[in-house]
Amino acid sequence: MIGIRVHFDEPAGRRACRYCGGALPPGKRADALDCSPDHRTRYHRERVAAEAADARRDKSEADIRAELAERRP
Ligand SMILES: [Zn+2]
C-alpha cells in the first residue's frame, strides 16, 4: 500500500487532490483527499488494479507452470 502524508492543518484549498494533484476546491471537508467524487472513485479503482498487477507479478514462474499443468486435460 502506498502511504500518503496529508497535512490536515492546511485548508482544503491549499492541499492537492491525491488523484490529479490539483488544488482541492475551497469548502471541501477538512479531511478531504480528492477534488471530486469522480477522482475518489478513479483513485480507488486504479489502486485496486495496481495491487492486482503486483499480485500477478509476485507469482513465480514455477507457480504459473504448476497452474498451467493443472488445467491441461
Ligand atoms: Zn482531482
N, CA, C, O and the ligand as a Tripos MOL2 file, in Angstrom:
@<TRIPOS>MOLECULE
protein
  293   291    74     0     0
PROTEIN
NO_CHARGES

@<TRIPOS>ATOM
      1 N           0.8430   -1.1860    0.0000 N.3       1 MET1
      2 CA          0.0000    0.0000    0.0000 C.3       1 MET1
      3 C           0.8780    1.2350    0.0000 C.2       1 MET1
      4 O           1.9590    1.2600    0.5890 O.2       1 MET1
      5 N           0.3860    2.2480   -0.6720 N.am      2 ILE2
      6 CA          1.1320    3.4930   -0.7780 C.3       2 ILE2
      7 C           0.7210    4.4060    0.3610 C.2       2 ILE2
      8 O          -0.4650    4.6530    0.5810 O.2       2 ILE2
      9 N           1.6990    4.8950    1.0710 N.am      3 GLY3
     10 CA          1.4050    5.8140    2.1690 C.3       3 GLY3
     11 C           1.3020    7.2310    1.6560 C.2       3 GLY3
     12 O           2.1100    7.6680    0.8370 O.2       3 GLY3
     13 N           0.3190    7.9340    2.1330 N.am      4 ILE4
     14 CA          0.1360    9.3160    1.7150 C.3       4 ILE4
     15 C           0.1430   10.1900    2.9560 C.2       4 ILE4
     16 O          -0.6210    9.9640    3.8950 O.2       4 ILE4
     17 N           0.9910   11.1650    2.9490 N.am      5 ARG5
     18 CA          1.0460   12.0760    4.0850 C.3       5 ARG5
     19 C           0.1720   13.2820    3.7590 C.2       5 ARG5
     20 O           0.3680   13.9510    2.7440 O.2       5 ARG5
     21 N          -0.7690   13.5410    4.6100 N.am      6 VAL6
     22 CA         -1.6740   14.6720    4.4010 C.3       6 VAL6
     23 C          -1.5410   15.6070    5.5850 C.2       6 VAL6
     24 O          -1.5380   15.1800    6.7400 O.2       6 VAL6
     25 N          -1.4340   16.8530    5.2870 N.am      7 HIS7
     26 CA         -1.3470   17.8500    6.3500 C.3       7 HIS7
     27 C          -2.7260   18.4600    6.5280 C.2       7 HIS7
     28 O          -3.1330   19.3430    5.7730 O.2       7 HIS7
     29 N          -3.4390   17.9760    7.5380 N.am      8 PHE8
     30 CA         -4.7960   18.4400    7.7430 C.3       8 PHE8
     31 C          -4.8520   19.8500    8.3140 C.2       8 PHE8
     32 O          -5.9220   20.4560    8.3720 O.2       8 PHE8
     33 N          -3.7030   20.3770    8.7360 N.am      9 ASP9
     34 CA         -3.7420   21.7410    9.2470 C.3       9 ASP9
     35 C          -3.7860   22.7530    8.1010 C.2       9 ASP9
     36 O          -4.0160   23.9420    8.3260 O.2       9 ASP9
     37 N          -3.5650   22.2740    6.8660 N.am     10 GLU10
     38 CA         -3.6870   23.1510    5.6930 C.3      10 GLU10
     39 C          -5.1580   23.2160    5.2900 C.2      10 GLU10
     40 O          -5.8360   22.1890    5.3120 O.2      10 GLU10
     41 N          -5.6690   24.3810    4.9260 N.am     11 PRO11
     42 CA         -7.0450   24.4340    4.4290 C.3      11 PRO11
     43 C          -7.1830   23.6460    3.1340 C.2      11 PRO11
     44 O          -6.2090   23.4700    2.4020 O.2      11 PRO11
     45 N          -8.4130   23.1650    2.8470 N.am     12 ALA12
     46 CA         -8.6340   22.3110    1.6810 C.3      12 ALA12
     47 C          -8.1430   22.9810    0.3970 C.2      12 ALA12
     48 O          -7.6210   22.2890   -0.4760 O.2      12 ALA12
     49 N          -8.2890   24.2790    0.2520 N.am     13 GLY13
     50 CA         -7.8960   24.9710   -0.9740 C.3      13 GLY13
     51 C          -6.4120   24.9180   -1.2630 C.2      13 GLY13
     52 O          -6.0020   25.1360   -2.4040 O.2      13 GLY13
     53 N          -5.5920   24.6340   -0.2580 N.am     14 ARG14
     54 CA         -4.1420   24.6150   -0.4790 C.3      14 ARG14
     55 C          -3.5950   23.2140   -0.6180 C.2      14 ARG14
     56 O          -2.4310   23.0380   -0.9810 O.2      14 ARG14
     57 N          -4.4230   22.1980   -0.3340 N.am     15 ARG15
     58 CA         -3.9430   20.8200   -0.4580 C.3      15 ARG15
     59 C          -4.2090   20.3170   -1.8700 C.2      15 ARG15
     60 O          -5.0390   20.8610   -2.5990 O.2      15 ARG15
     61 N          -3.4810   19.2620   -2.2380 N.am     16 ALA16
     62 CA         -3.6140   18.7140   -3.5940 C.3      16 ALA16
     63 C          -4.4660   17.4580   -3.5730 C.2      16 ALA16
     64 O          -4.4200   16.6720   -2.6260 O.2      16 ALA16
     65 N          -5.2430   17.2810   -4.6290 N.am     17 CYS17
     66 CA         -6.0350   16.0650   -4.8120 C.3      17 CYS17
     67 C          -5.0640   14.8950   -4.9840 C.2      17 CYS17
     68 O          -4.0690   15.0180   -5.6980 O.2      17 CYS17
     69 N          -5.3470   13.7590   -4.3350 N.am     18 ARG18
     70 CA         -4.4070   12.6400   -4.4330 C.3      18 ARG18
     71 C          -4.5060   11.9370   -5.7850 C.2      18 ARG18
     72 O          -3.6260   11.1440   -6.1210 O.2      18 ARG18
     73 N          -5.5520   12.2020   -6.5690 N.am     19 TYR19
     74 CA         -5.6470   11.5850   -7.8940 C.3      19 TYR19
     75 C          -5.0000   12.4630   -8.9590 C.2      19 TYR19
     76 O          -4.1130   12.0090   -9.6820 O.2      19 TYR19
     77 N          -5.4440   13.7380   -9.0630 N.am     20 CYS20
     78 CA         -4.9730   14.5760  -10.1710 C.3      20 CYS20
     79 C          -3.9050   15.5780   -9.7380 C.2      20 CYS20
     80 O          -3.2310   16.1610  -10.5870 O.2      20 CYS20
     81 N          -3.7430   15.7860   -8.4490 N.am     21 GLY21
     82 CA         -2.7280   16.7250   -7.9930 C.3      21 GLY21
     83 C          -3.1860   18.1640   -8.0090 C.2      21 GLY21
     84 O          -2.4380   19.0500   -7.5970 O.2      21 GLY21
     85 N          -4.3930   18.4200   -8.4720 N.am     22 GLY22
     86 CA         -4.9290   19.7790   -8.4830 C.3      22 GLY22
     87 C          -5.3470   20.2010   -7.0870 C.2      22 GLY22
     88 O          -5.5220   19.3620   -6.2040 O.2      22 GLY22
     89 N          -5.5050   21.4890   -6.8910 N.am     23 ALA23
     90 CA         -5.9010   22.0030   -5.5780 C.3      23 ALA23
     91 C          -7.3320   21.5870   -5.2650 C.2      23 ALA23
     92 O          -8.1970   21.6070   -6.1410 O.2      23 ALA23
     93 N          -7.5790   21.2100   -4.0110 N.am     24 LEU24
     94 CA         -8.9390   20.8830   -3.5880 C.3      24 LEU24
     95 C          -9.7580   22.1570   -3.5930 C.2      24 LEU24
     96 O          -9.2720   23.2050   -3.1700 O.2      24 LEU24
     97 N         -10.9870   22.0860   -4.0630 N.am     25 PRO25
     98 CA        -11.8150   23.2880   -4.0940 C.3      25 PRO25
     99 C         -12.0930   23.7820   -2.6820 C.2      25 PRO25
    100 O         -12.2660   22.9700   -1.7730 O.2      25 PRO25
    101 N         -12.1390   25.0950   -2.4760 N.am     26 PRO26
    102 CA        -12.4480   25.6150   -1.1580 C.3      26 PRO26
    103 C         -13.8500   25.1450   -0.7380 C.2      26 PRO26
    104 O         -14.7340   25.0020   -1.5820 O.2      26 PRO26
    105 N         -14.0470   24.9110    0.5390 N.am     27 GLY27
    106 CA        -15.3450   24.4580    1.0150 C.3      27 GLY27
    107 C         -15.4130   22.9560    1.1780 C.2      27 GLY27
    108 O         -16.4090   22.4310    1.6750 O.2      27 GLY27
    109 N         -14.3600   22.2510    0.7620 N.am     28 LYS28
    110 CA        -14.3190   20.7980    0.9740 C.3      28 LYS28
    111 C         -14.1180   20.5290    2.4570 C.2      28 LYS28
    112 O         -13.6440   21.3890    3.2000 O.2      28 LYS28
    113 N         -14.4850   19.3180    2.8790 N.am     29 ARG29
    114 CA        -14.2750   18.9430    4.2750 C.3      29 ARG29
    115 C         -12.8000   19.0750    4.6350 C.2      29 ARG29
    116 O         -11.9260   19.0060    3.7710 O.2      29 ARG29
    117 N         -12.5420   19.2660    5.9190 N.am     30 ALA30
    118 CA        -11.1620   19.4480    6.3770 C.3      30 ALA30
    119 C         -10.3050   18.2300    6.0820 C.2      30 ALA30
    120 O          -9.1010   18.3640    5.8640 O.2      30 ALA30
    121 N         -10.9070   17.0310    6.0690 N.am     31 ASP31
    122 CA        -10.1230   15.8230    5.8320 C.3      31 ASP31
    123 C         -10.2960   15.2820    4.4060 C.2      31 ASP31
    124 O          -9.9700   14.1260    4.1400 O.2      31 ASP31
    125 N         -10.8070   16.1150    3.4900 N.am     32 ALA32
    126 CA        -10.9970   15.6790    2.1040 C.3      32 ALA32
    127 C          -9.6590   15.3760    1.4470 C.2      32 ALA32
    128 O          -8.6750   16.0780    1.6800 O.2      32 ALA32
    129 N          -9.6210   14.3260    0.6230 N.am     33 LEU33
    130 CA         -8.3890   13.9340   -0.0620 C.3      33 LEU33
    131 C          -8.4950   14.0740   -1.5770 C.2      33 LEU33
    132 O          -7.4890   14.0730   -2.2860 O.2      33 LEU33
    133 N          -9.7270   14.1950   -2.0590 N.am     34 ASP34
    134 CA         -9.9450   14.2170   -3.5120 C.3      34 ASP34
    135 C         -10.7700   15.4480   -3.8750 C.2      34 ASP34
    136 O         -11.5640   15.9350   -3.0700 O.2      34 ASP34
    137 N         -10.5710   15.9450   -5.0980 N.am     35 CYS35
    138 CA        -11.2780   17.1620   -5.5080 C.3      35 CYS35
    139 C         -12.7140   16.8810   -5.9180 C.2      35 CYS35
    140 O         -13.5370   17.7970   -5.9120 O.2      35 CYS35
    141 N         -13.0450   15.6290   -6.2790 N.am     36 SER36
    142 CA        -14.4130   15.3210   -6.6880 C.3      36 SER36
    143 C         -14.6970   13.8410   -6.4230 C.2      36 SER36
    144 O         -13.7660   13.0470   -6.2950 O.2      36 SER36
    145 N         -15.9690   13.4670   -6.3390 N.am     37 PRO37
    146 CA        -16.3040   12.0460   -6.1650 C.3      37 PRO37
    147 C         -15.7390   11.1870   -7.2960 C.2      37 PRO37
    148 O         -15.3470   10.0410   -7.0740 O.2      37 PRO37
    149 N         -15.6980   11.7440   -8.5110 N.am     38 ASP38
    150 CA        -15.1470   11.0020   -9.6460 C.3      38 ASP38
    151 C         -13.6710   10.6660   -9.4080 C.2      38 ASP38
    152 O         -13.2340    9.5450   -9.6680 O.2      38 ASP38
    153 N         -12.9160   11.6370   -8.9160 N.am     39 HIS39
    154 CA        -11.4890   11.3880   -8.6750 C.3      39 HIS39
    155 C         -11.2860   10.4380   -7.5130 C.2      39 HIS39
    156 O         -10.3080    9.6900   -7.4930 O.2      39 HIS39
    157 N         -12.1920   10.4500   -6.5410 N.am     40 ARG40
    158 CA        -12.1160    9.4920   -5.4370 C.3      40 ARG40
    159 C         -12.2950    8.0680   -5.9850 C.2      40 ARG40
    160 O         -11.5490    7.1550   -5.6320 O.2      40 ARG40
    161 N         -13.3010    7.9020   -6.8550 N.am     41 THR41
    162 CA        -13.5710    6.5950   -7.4580 C.3      41 THR41
    163 C         -12.3920    6.1410   -8.3060 C.2      41 THR41
    164 O         -11.9550    4.9940   -8.2060 O.2      41 THR41
    165 N         -11.8800    7.0400   -9.1390 N.am     42 ARG42
    166 CA        -10.7610    6.6770  -10.0160 C.3      42 ARG42
    167 C          -9.5280    6.2890   -9.2040 C.2      42 ARG42
    168 O          -8.8360    5.3290   -9.5430 O.2      42 ARG42
    169 N          -9.2510    7.0400   -8.1250 N.am     43 TYR43
    170 CA         -8.0920    6.7470   -7.2860 C.3      43 TYR43
    171 C          -8.1860    5.3180   -6.7450 C.2      43 TYR43
    172 O          -7.2260    4.5510   -6.8250 O.2      43 TYR43
    173 N          -9.3600    4.9670   -6.1910 N.am     44 HIS44
    174 CA         -9.5120    3.6350   -5.6020 C.3      44 HIS44
    175 C          -9.4960    2.5490   -6.6670 C.2      44 HIS44
    176 O          -8.9170    1.4830   -6.4560 O.2      44 HIS44
    177 N         -10.1300    2.8100   -7.8180 N.am     45 ARG45
    178 CA        -10.1660    1.8180   -8.8940 C.3      45 ARG45
    179 C          -8.7490    1.5150   -9.3770 C.2      45 ARG45
    180 O          -8.4020    0.3500   -9.5670 O.2      45 ARG45
    181 N          -7.9340    2.5360   -9.5760 N.am     46 GLU46
    182 CA         -6.5730    2.3310  -10.0640 C.3      46 GLU46
    183 C          -5.6860    1.6800   -9.0110 C.2      46 GLU46
    184 O          -4.7680    0.9270   -9.3400 O.2      46 GLU46
    185 N          -5.9650    1.9750   -7.7380 N.am     47 ARG47
    186 CA         -5.1670    1.3600   -6.6790 C.3      47 ARG47
    187 C          -5.4510   -0.1400   -6.6180 C.2      47 ARG47
    188 O          -4.5290   -0.9370   -6.4500 O.2      47 ARG47
    189 N          -6.7030   -0.5240   -6.7520 N.am     48 VAL48
    190 CA         -7.0620   -1.9490   -6.7500 C.3      48 VAL48
    191 C          -6.4130   -2.6450   -7.9430 C.2      48 VAL48
    192 O          -5.8900   -3.7510   -7.8090 O.2      48 VAL48
    193 N          -6.4460   -1.9980   -9.1120 N.am     49 ALA49
    194 CA         -5.8340   -2.5880  -10.3080 C.3      49 ALA49
    195 C          -4.3280   -2.7430  -10.1170 C.2      49 ALA49
    196 O          -3.7560   -3.7550  -10.5220 O.2      49 ALA49
    197 N          -3.6820   -1.7530   -9.5070 N.am     50 ALA50
    198 CA         -2.2370   -1.8190   -9.2930 C.3      50 ALA50
    199 C          -1.8890   -2.9410   -8.3270 C.2      50 ALA50
    200 O          -0.8870   -3.6300   -8.5160 O.2      50 ALA50
    201 N          -2.7120   -3.1350   -7.2830 N.am     51 GLU51
    202 CA         -2.4450   -4.2110   -6.3300 C.3      51 GLU51
    203 C          -2.6270   -5.5720   -6.9980 C.2      51 GLU51
    204 O          -1.8810   -6.5070   -6.7090 O.2      51 GLU51
    205 N          -3.6180   -5.6910   -7.8910 N.am     52 ALA52
    206 CA         -3.8250   -6.9500   -8.6030 C.3      52 ALA52
    207 C          -2.6330   -7.2280   -9.5180 C.2      52 ALA52
    208 O          -2.1940   -8.3720   -9.6350 O.2      52 ALA52
    209 N          -2.1130   -6.1930  -10.1630 N.am     53 ALA53
    210 CA         -0.9540   -6.3560  -11.0430 C.3      53 ALA53
    211 C           0.2710   -6.7810  -10.2300 C.2      53 ALA53
    212 O           1.0590   -7.6120  -10.6820 O.2      53 ALA53
    213 N           0.4310   -6.2140   -9.0340 N.am     54 ASP54
    214 CA          1.5400   -6.6010   -8.1610 C.3      54 ASP54
    215 C           1.4240   -8.0670   -7.7740 C.2      54 ASP54
    216 O           2.4190   -8.7920   -7.7530 O.2      54 ASP54
    217 N           0.1990   -8.5030   -7.4670 N.am     55 ALA55
    218 CA         -0.0140   -9.8970   -7.0630 C.3      55 ALA55
    219 C           0.3450  -10.8320   -8.2110 C.2      55 ALA55
    220 O           0.9430  -11.8850   -7.9890 O.2      55 ALA55
    221 N          -0.0190  -10.4540   -9.4440 N.am     56 ARG56
    222 CA          0.3220  -11.3010  -10.6050 C.3      56 ARG56
    223 C           1.8290  -11.3290  -10.8080 C.2      56 ARG56
    224 O           2.3920  -12.3730  -11.1350 O.2      56 ARG56
    225 N           2.4880  -10.1830  -10.6150 N.am     57 ARG57
    226 CA          3.9300  -10.0900  -10.8080 C.3      57 ARG57
    227 C           4.6820  -10.9360   -9.7790 C.2      57 ARG57
    228 O           5.7510  -11.4750  -10.0670 O.2      57 ARG57
    229 N           4.1110  -11.0460   -8.5730 N.am     58 ASP58
    230 CA          4.7810  -11.7800   -7.4990 C.3      58 ASP58
    231 C           4.7470  -13.2900   -7.6970 C.2      58 ASP58
    232 O           5.5050  -14.0190   -7.0590 O.2      58 ASP58
    233 N           3.8670  -13.7600   -8.5820 N.am     59 LYS59
    234 CA          3.7910  -15.1940   -8.8320 C.3      59 LYS59
    235 C           5.0780  -15.6550   -9.4930 C.2      59 LYS59
    236 O           5.5410  -15.0440  -10.4560 O.2      59 LYS59
    237 N           5.6450  -16.7120   -8.9870 N.am     60 SER60
    238 CA          6.8850  -17.2010   -9.5830 C.3      60 SER60
    239 C           6.5560  -18.0110  -10.8440 C.2      60 SER60
    240 O           5.4140  -18.4150  -11.0670 O.2      60 SER60
    241 N           7.5680  -18.2260  -11.6390 N.am     61 GLU61
    242 CA          7.3800  -18.9820  -12.8730 C.3      61 GLU61
    243 C           6.9420  -20.4160  -12.5670 C.2      61 GLU61
    244 O           6.1410  -20.9940  -13.3000 O.2      61 GLU61
    245 N           7.4770  -20.9910  -11.4700 N.am     62 ALA62
    246 CA          7.1010  -22.3550  -11.0760 C.3      62 ALA62
    247 C           5.6160  -22.4180  -10.7310 C.2      62 ALA62
    248 O           4.9320  -23.3780  -11.0860 O.2      62 ALA62
    249 N           5.1170  -21.3880  -10.0370 N.am     63 ASP63
    250 CA          3.6810  -21.3530   -9.6860 C.3      63 ASP63
    251 C           2.8430  -21.3320  -10.9600 C.2      63 ASP63
    252 O           1.8420  -22.0420  -11.0610 O.2      63 ASP63
    253 N           3.2470  -20.5230  -11.9240 N.am     64 ILE64
    254 CA          2.4890  -20.4010  -13.1730 C.3      64 ILE64
    255 C           2.5040  -21.7220  -13.9320 C.2      64 ILE64
    256 O           1.4740  -22.1420  -14.4590 O.2      64 ILE64
    257 N           3.6680  -22.3870  -13.9960 N.am     65 ARG65
    258 CA          3.7570  -23.6850  -14.6930 C.3      65 ARG65
    259 C           2.8860  -24.7300  -14.0140 C.2      65 ARG65
    260 O           2.2150  -25.5110  -14.6890 O.2      65 ARG65
    261 N           2.8900  -24.7540  -12.6820 N.am     66 ALA66
    262 CA          2.0700  -25.7190  -11.9480 C.3      66 ALA66
    263 C           0.5940  -25.4660  -12.2230 C.2      66 ALA66
    264 O          -0.1840  -26.4030  -12.3960 O.2      66 ALA66
    265 N           0.2160  -24.1870  -12.2610 N.am     67 GLU67
    266 CA         -1.1690  -23.8260  -12.5310 C.3      67 GLU67
    267 C          -1.5870  -24.2670  -13.9230 C.2      67 GLU67
    268 O          -2.6810  -24.7980  -14.1080 O.2      67 GLU67
    269 N          -0.7120  -24.0470  -14.9080 N.am     68 LEU68
    270 CA         -0.9990  -24.4440  -16.2880 C.3      68 LEU68
    271 C          -1.0790  -25.9590  -16.4110 C.2      68 LEU68
    272 O          -1.9120  -26.4750  -17.1570 O.2      68 LEU68
    273 N          -0.2300  -26.6740  -15.6940 N.am     69 ALA69
    274 CA         -0.2390  -28.1390  -15.7540 C.3      69 ALA69
    275 C          -1.5460  -28.6970  -15.2090 C.2      69 ALA69
    276 O          -2.0540  -29.7080  -15.6930 O.2      69 ALA69
    277 N          -2.0900  -28.0130  -14.1800 N.am     70 GLU70
    278 CA         -3.3740  -28.4670  -13.6080 C.3      70 GLU70
    279 C          -4.5140  -28.3000  -14.6030 C.2      70 GLU70
    280 O          -5.4630  -29.0850  -14.6100 O.2      70 GLU70
    281 N          -4.4190  -27.2860  -15.4310 N.am     71 ARG71
    282 CA         -5.5110  -27.0080  -16.3820 C.3      71 ARG71
    283 C          -5.5300  -27.9700  -17.5630 C.2      71 ARG71
    284 O          -6.5620  -28.1490  -18.2110 O.2      71 ARG71
    285 N          -4.3740  -28.5950  -17.8430 N.am     72 ARG72
    286 CA         -4.3210  -29.4920  -19.0040 C.3      72 ARG72
    287 C          -5.1190  -30.7500  -18.7490 C.2      72 ARG72
    288 O          -5.0880  -31.2880  -17.6420 O.2      72 ARG72
    289 N          -5.8310  -31.2270  -19.7470 N.am     73 PRO73
    290 CA         -6.6270  -32.4520  -19.5680 C.3      73 PRO73
    291 C          -5.7450  -33.7060  -19.5430 C.2      73 PRO73
    292 O          -6.2560  -34.8170  -19.4000 O.2      73 PRO73
    293 ZN         -8.6450   15.5300   -8.5810 Zn       74 ZN74
@<TRIPOS>BOND
     1     1     2 1
     2     2     3 1
     3     3     4 2
     4     3     5 am
     5     5     6 1
     6     6     7 1
     7     7     8 2
     8     7     9 am
     9     9    10 1
    10    10    11 1
    11    11    12 2
    12    11    13 am
    13    13    14 1
    14    14    15 1
    15    15    16 2
    16    15    17 am
    17    17    18 1
    18    18    19 1
    19    19    20 2
    20    19    21 am
    21    21    22 1
    22    22    23 1
    23    23    24 2
    24    23    25 am
    25    25    26 1
    26    26    27 1
    27    27    28 2
    28    27    29 am
    29    29    30 1
    30    30    31 1
    31    31    32 2
    32    31    33 am
    33    33    34 1
    34    34    35 1
    35    35    36 2
    36    35    37 am
    37    37    38 1
    38    38    39 1
    39    39    40 2
    40    39    41 am
    41    41    42 1
    42    42    43 1
    43    43    44 2
    44    43    45 am
    45    45    46 1
    46    46    47 1
    47    47    48 2
    48    47    49 am
    49    49    50 1
    50    50    51 1
    51    51    52 2
    52    51    53 am
    53    53    54 1
    54    54    55 1
    55    55    56 2
    56    55    57 am
    57    57    58 1
    58    58    59 1
    59    59    60 2
    60    59    61 am
    61    61    62 1
    62    62    63 1
    63    63    64 2
    64    63    65 am
    65    65    66 1
    66    66    67 1
    67    67    68 2
    68    67    69 am
    69    69    70 1
    70    70    71 1
    71    71    72 2
    72    71    73 am
    73    73    74 1
    74    74    75 1
    75    75    76 2
    76    75    77 am
    77    77    78 1
    78    78    79 1
    79    79    80 2
    80    79    81 am
    81    81    82 1
    82    82    83 1
    83    83    84 2
    84    83    85 am
    85    85    86 1
    86    86    87 1
    87    87    88 2
    88    87    89 am
    89    89    90 1
    90    90    91 1
    91    91    92 2
    92    91    93 am
    93    93    94 1
    94    94    95 1
    95    95    96 2
    96    95    97 am
    97    97    98 1
    98    98    99 1
    99    99   100 2
   100    99   101 am
   101   101   102 1
   102   102   103 1
   103   103   104 2
   104   103   105 am
   105   105   106 1
   106   106   107 1
   107   107   108 2
   108   107   109 am
   109   109   110 1
   110   110   111 1
   111   111   112 2
   112   111   113 am
   113   113   114 1
   114   114   115 1
   115   115   116 2
   116   115   117 am
   117   117   118 1
   118   118   119 1
   119   119   120 2
   120   119   121 am
   121   121   122 1
   122   122   123 1
   123   123   124 2
   124   123   125 am
   125   125   126 1
   126   126   127 1
   127   127   128 2
   128   127   129 am
   129   129   130 1
   130   130   131 1
   131   131   132 2
   132   131   133 am
   133   133   134 1
   134   134   135 1
   135   135   136 2
   136   135   137 am
   137   137   138 1
   138   138   139 1
   139   139   140 2
   140   139   141 am
   141   141   142 1
   142   142   143 1
   143   143   144 2
   144   143   145 am
   145   145   146 1
   146   146   147 1
   147   147   148 2
   148   147   149 am
   149   149   150 1
   150   150   151 1
   151   151   152 2
   152   151   153 am
   153   153   154 1
   154   154   155 1
   155   155   156 2
   156   155   157 am
   157   157   158 1
   158   158   159 1
   159   159   160 2
   160   159   161 am
   161   161   162 1
   162   162   163 1
   163   163   164 2
   164   163   165 am
   165   165   166 1
   166   166   167 1
   167   167   168 2
   168   167   169 am
   169   169   170 1
   170   170   171 1
   171   171   172 2
   172   171   173 am
   173   173   174 1
   174   174   175 1
   175   175   176 2
   176   175   177 am
   177   177   178 1
   178   178   179 1
   179   179   180 2
   180   179   181 am
   181   181   182 1
   182   182   183 1
   183   183   184 2
   184   183   185 am
   185   185   186 1
   186   186   187 1
   187   187   188 2
   188   187   189 am
   189   189   190 1
   190   190   191 1
   191   191   192 2
   192   191   193 am
   193   193   194 1
   194   194   195 1
   195   195   196 2
   196   195   197 am
   197   197   198 1
   198   198   199 1
   199   199   200 2
   200   199   201 am
   201   201   202 1
   202   202   203 1
   203   203   204 2
   204   203   205 am
   205   205   206 1
   206   206   207 1
   207   207   208 2
   208   207   209 am
   209   209   210 1
   210   210   211 1
   211   211   212 2
   212   211   213 am
   213   213   214 1
   214   214   215 1
   215   215   216 2
   216   215   217 am
   217   217   218 1
   218   218   219 1
   219   219   220 2
   220   219   221 am
   221   221   222 1
   222   222   223 1
   223   223   224 2
   224   223   225 am
   225   225   226 1
   226   226   227 1
   227   227   228 2
   228   227   229 am
   229   229   230 1
   230   230   231 1
   231   231   232 2
   232   231   233 am
   233   233   234 1
   234   234   235 1
   235   235   236 2
   236   235   237 am
   237   237   238 1
   238   238   239 1
   239   239   240 2
   240   239   241 am
   241   241   242 1
   242   242   243 1
   243   243   244 2
   244   243   245 am
   245   245   246 1
   246   246   247 1
   247   247   248 2
   248   247   249 am
   249   249   250 1
   250   250   251 1
   251   251   252 2
   252   251   253 am
   253   253   254 1
   254   254   255 1
   255   255   256 2
   256   255   257 am
   257   257   258 1
   258   258   259 1
   259   259   260 2
   260   259   261 am
   261   261   262 1
   262   262   263 1
   263   263   264 2
   264   263   265 am
   265   265   266 1
   266   266   267 1
   267   267   268 2
   268   267   269 am
   269   269   270 1
   270   270   271 1
   271   271   272 2
   272   271   273 am
   273   273   274 1
   274   274   275 1
   275   275   276 2
   276   275   277 am
   277   277   278 1
   278   278   279 1
   279   279   280 2
   280   279   281 am
   281   281   282 1
   282   282   283 1
   283   283   284 2
   284   283   285 am
   285   285   286 1
   286   286   287 1
   287   287   288 2
   288   287   289 am
   289   289   290 1
   290   290   291 1
   291   291   292 2
@<TRIPOS>SUBSTRUCTURE
     1 MET1         2 RESIDUE 1 A MET
     2 ILE2         6 RESIDUE 1 A ILE
     3 GLY3        10 RESIDUE 1 A GLY
     4 ILE4        14 RESIDUE 1 A ILE
     5 ARG5        18 RESIDUE 1 A ARG
     6 VAL6        22 RESIDUE 1 A VAL
     7 HIS7        26 RESIDUE 1 A HIS
     8 PHE8        30 RESIDUE 1 A PHE
     9 ASP9        34 RESIDUE 1 A ASP
    10 GLU10       38 RESIDUE 1 A GLU
    11 PRO11       42 RESIDUE 1 A PRO
    12 ALA12       46 RESIDUE 1 A ALA
    13 GLY13       50 RESIDUE 1 A GLY
    14 ARG14       54 RESIDUE 1 A ARG
    15 ARG15       58 RESIDUE 1 A ARG
    16 ALA16       62 RESIDUE 1 A ALA
    17 CYS17       66 RESIDUE 1 A CYS
    18 ARG18       70 RESIDUE 1 A ARG
    19 TYR19       74 RESIDUE 1 A TYR
    20 CYS20       78 RESIDUE 1 A CYS
    21 GLY21       82 RESIDUE 1 A GLY
    22 GLY22       86 RESIDUE 1 A GLY
    23 ALA23       90 RESIDUE 1 A ALA
    24 LEU24       94 RESIDUE 1 A LEU
    25 PRO25       98 RESIDUE 1 A PRO
    26 PRO26      102 RESIDUE 1 A PRO
    27 GLY27      106 RESIDUE 1 A GLY
    28 LYS28      110 RESIDUE 1 A LYS
    29 ARG29      114 RESIDUE 1 A ARG
    30 ALA30      118 RESIDUE 1 A ALA
    31 ASP31      122 RESIDUE 1 A ASP
    32 ALA32      126 RESIDUE 1 A ALA
    33 LEU33      130 RESIDUE 1 A LEU
    34 ASP34      134 RESIDUE 1 A ASP
    35 CYS35      138 RESIDUE 1 A CYS
    36 SER36      142 RESIDUE 1 A SER
    37 PRO37      146 RESIDUE 1 A PRO
    38 ASP38      150 RESIDUE 1 A ASP
    39 HIS39      154 RESIDUE 1 A HIS
    40 ARG40      158 RESIDUE 1 A ARG
    41 THR41      162 RESIDUE 1 A THR
    42 ARG42      166 RESIDUE 1 A ARG
    43 TYR43      170 RESIDUE 1 A TYR
    44 HIS44      174 RESIDUE 1 A HIS
    45 ARG45      178 RESIDUE 1 A ARG
    46 GLU46      182 RESIDUE 1 A GLU
    47 ARG47      186 RESIDUE 1 A ARG
    48 VAL48      190 RESIDUE 1 A VAL
    49 ALA49      194 RESIDUE 1 A ALA
    50 ALA50      198 RESIDUE 1 A ALA
    51 GLU51      202 RESIDUE 1 A GLU
    52 ALA52      206 RESIDUE 1 A ALA
    53 ALA53      210 RESIDUE 1 A ALA
    54 ASP54      214 RESIDUE 1 A ASP
    55 ALA55      218 RESIDUE 1 A ALA
    56 ARG56      222 RESIDUE 1 A ARG
    57 ARG57      226 RESIDUE 1 A ARG
    58 ASP58      230 RESIDUE 1 A ASP
    59 LYS59      234 RESIDUE 1 A LYS
    60 SER60      238 RESIDUE 1 A SER
    61 GLU61      242 RESIDUE 1 A GLU
    62 ALA62      246 RESIDUE 1 A ALA
    63 ASP63      250 RESIDUE 1 A ASP
    64 ILE64      254 RESIDUE 1 A ILE
    65 ARG65      258 RESIDUE 1 A ARG
    66 ALA66      262 RESIDUE 1 A ALA
    67 GLU67      266 RESIDUE 1 A GLU
    68 LEU68      270 RESIDUE 1 A LEU
    69 ALA69      274 RESIDUE 1 A ALA
    70 GLU70      278 RESIDUE 1 A GLU
    71 ARG71      282 RESIDUE 1 A ARG
    72 ARG72      286 RESIDUE 1 A ARG
    73 PRO73      290 RESIDUE 1 A PRO
    74 ZN74       293 GROUP 0 **** ****
